[in-house]
Amino acid sequence: MNDFAQNSGDLYQTFDDLLAEADCEINASEFQGILAGMISAGLKSTDKRWQSVVIEIANDGHALSKEALEVTQNIFAESQTAFKQQDRLAPILLPDDEYPLIDRSEALSFWCQGFLLGFGLQFGDQSIDNAEISESLQDISEISQLALSTDEGEDSQIALVTVTEHIKVAVKAIYLELVIKKELVDVSSVDGNDTYH
């Protein structure tokens, strides 16, 4: 599969169609949001339990088609790769600009809801004592509840892009704090160097 960011519009449409064919309860954005939330909370690429959890949520436990499962696994792998790249913001699967603004806004709202669900599923009831993570989660929660605009004007288009970029930065900050810093601490401990970064 090609770069997630370059093909997200086509990927969104393909995956959304596959989920609709399977009578799934959620759309492609929400599905990938769940995965992004789980990854941000520390889900490792080797942990395959995510599949049964997400399918239970997405399709009430009913099996997805072979093609849908393959796309799901590709989206998970692409999301993992995108998160690990330090020079990239968090990946968000949304419809492309050919969709009406209200559809893109709704997809972003669903993505945020999915992210919060996935984060909660993976992070559990651990307490969050990091102000940056708490603030980022609060921002995402507020954005998930924004009123949808039907105005297709340039200001509304710019606002959606701005909010989307803000979410990407917030999610990447969560990932850096919970995953990357923990990995650095773990590596320092293994090397016998207790220096924290």
C-alpha positions in Angstrom: 0.0 0.0 0.0 1.3 3.5 -0.8 1.8 6.3 1.7 -1.2 6.7 3.9 -1.4 10.5 3.6 -1.2 10.5 -0.2 -4.0 8.0 -0.7 -6.3 8.6 2.2 -9.2 9.8 0.1 -9.2 6.7 -2.1 -8.5 4.5 1.0 -11.4 6.1 2.8 -13.8 5.4 0.0 -12.7 1.8 -0.5 -12.8 1.0 3.2 -16.0 2.9 3.9 -17.7 0.9 1.1 -16.4 -2.4 2.5 -17.7 -1.5 6.0 -21.1 -0.5 4.5 -21.3 -3.9 2.6 -20.7 -5.6 6.0 -23.5 -3.5 7.6 -21.0 -2.1 10.1 -22.1 0.3 12.7 -19.2 2.7 12.1 -17.6 4.4 9.1 -14.0 4.3 7.9 -13.0 7.5 9.8 -14.3 6.2 13.1 -12.7 2.8 12.6 -9.3 4.3 11.9 -9.8 6.7 14.8 -10.3 3.7 17.1 -7.0 2.2 15.8 -5.2 5.6 16.2 -6.5 5.9 19.8 -5.3 2.4 20.7 -1.9 3.1 19.1 -1.5 6.4 20.9 -2.3 4.7 24.2 0.5 2.1 23.6 -0.9 -0.7 21.4 2.1 -2.5 20.0 2.2 -3.8 16.4 2.7 -7.3 17.6 -0.4 -7.3 19.7 -3.2 -8.8 17.5 -6.0 -8.6 20.1 -7.0 -5.3 18.6 -8.6 -7.1 15.7 -11.3 -8.9 17.7 -11.9 -5.8 19.9 -12.4 -3.4 16.9 -14.5 -5.9 14.9 -16.7 -6.4 17.9 -17.3 -2.7 18.1 -17.5 -2.1 14.3 -19.7 -5.1 13.4 -21.3 -6.4 16.5 -18.9 -9.3 16.5 -19.9 -10.5 13.0 -17.0 -11.4 10.7 -15.8 -9.0 8.1 -15.1 -10.0 4.5 -11.6 -11.2 3.7 -11.0 -8.0 1.7 -12.2 -5.8 4.6 -9.9 -7.7 7.0 -7.0 -7.1 4.6 -7.7 -3.4 4.3 -8.1 -3.2 8.1 -4.7 -4.8 8.7 -3.2 -2.5 6.1 -4.7 0.6 7.8 -3.4 -0.6 11.1 0.1 -1.1 9.7 0.0 2.2 7.8 -1.2 4.0 11.0 1.6 2.4 13.1 4.2 3.4 10.5 2.9 7.0 10.3 2.9 7.4 14.1 6.5 6.2 14.3 7.8 8.7 11.7 9.0 11.6 13.8 8.6 14.2 11.0 4.9 13.3 10.4 1.8 14.3 12.3 -0.7 11.7 13.4 -2.6 9.9 10.5 -6.3 10.7 10.2 -8.4 8.9 7.6 -10.9 11.3 6.2 -12.8 11.7 2.9 -11.1 13.9 0.4 -12.0 17.4 -0.7 -14.4 16.1 -3.3 -16.9 15.4 -0.5 -19.1 18.1 0.7 -17.8 20.0 3.7 -20.5 18.7 6.0 -19.5 15.1 5.2 -15.8 15.8 5.9 -16.8 17.6 9.2 -18.9 14.7 10.2 -16.1 12.3 9.4 -13.7 14.3 11.5 -16.2 14.3 14.4 -16.6 10.5 14.1 -12.8 10.1 13.9 -12.5 12.0 17.2 -15.1 9.8 18.8 -13.4 6.7 17.6 -10.0 8.0 18.8 -11.4 8.6 22.3 -13.0 5.1 22.4 -9.8 3.4 21.2 -7.7 5.4 23.6 -9.9 4.4 26.5 -10.0 0.7 25.4 -6.2 0.5 25.4 -5.3 2.9 28.2 -8.0 1.5 30.6 -8.6 3.2 33.9 -5.0 4.3 34.4 -4.8 7.9 35.7 -3.4 10.6 33.4 -1.0 12.8 35.3 0.4 14.6 32.3 -1.2 18.1 31.7 -0.4 18.0 27.9 -2.1 14.7 27.4 -5.1 15.7 29.4 -5.4 19.0 27.5 -5.0 17.2 24.1 -7.7 14.6 25.1 -10.0 17.5 26.2 -9.5 19.3 22.8 -10.3 16.1 20.9 -13.4 15.5 23.0 -14.6 19.1 22.4 -14.0 18.8 18.6 -15.9 15.5 18.5 -19.0 17.4 19.7 -18.7 20.5 17.4 -21.8 21.6 15.5 -21.5 20.7 11.9 -21.3 23.6 9.4 -23.4 23.4 6.2 -21.6 26.5 4.9 -19.3 25.5 2.0 -17.5 28.9 2.0 -13.8 29.4 2.1 -13.7 30.3 5.7 -15.4 27.1 6.7 -13.0 25.1 4.5 -10.1 26.8 6.2 -11.6 26.2 9.6 -11.9 22.5 8.9 -8.3 22.2 7.8 -7.1 24.2 10.9 -9.1 21.9 13.3 -7.8 18.8 11.5 -4.2 19.9 11.8 -4.8 20.8 15.5 -6.1 17.2 16.1 -3.1 15.7 14.3 -0.7 17.7 16.5 -2.6 16.8 19.7 -2.7 13.1 18.9 1.0 13.1 18.0 1.8 14.8 21.3 -0.2 12.1 23.1 1.8 9.4 21.2 5.1 11.0 22.0 4.3 11.3 25.7 2.9 7.8 26.2 4.8 5.7 23.7 8.0 7.3 22.5 9.1 8.6 26.0 8.3 5.2 27.5 10.4 3.5 24.9 13.3 5.9 25.6 13.0 5.2 29.3 12.8 1.4 28.7 15.9 1.6 26.4 17.8 3.7 29.0 16.9 1.1 31.7 18.0 -1.8 29.6 21.3 -0.1 28.8 21.9 0.4 32.5 21.7 4.1 32.0 19.0 5.6 34.3 19.1 9.0 32.6 15.6 10.1 31.6 15.0 12.3 28.6 
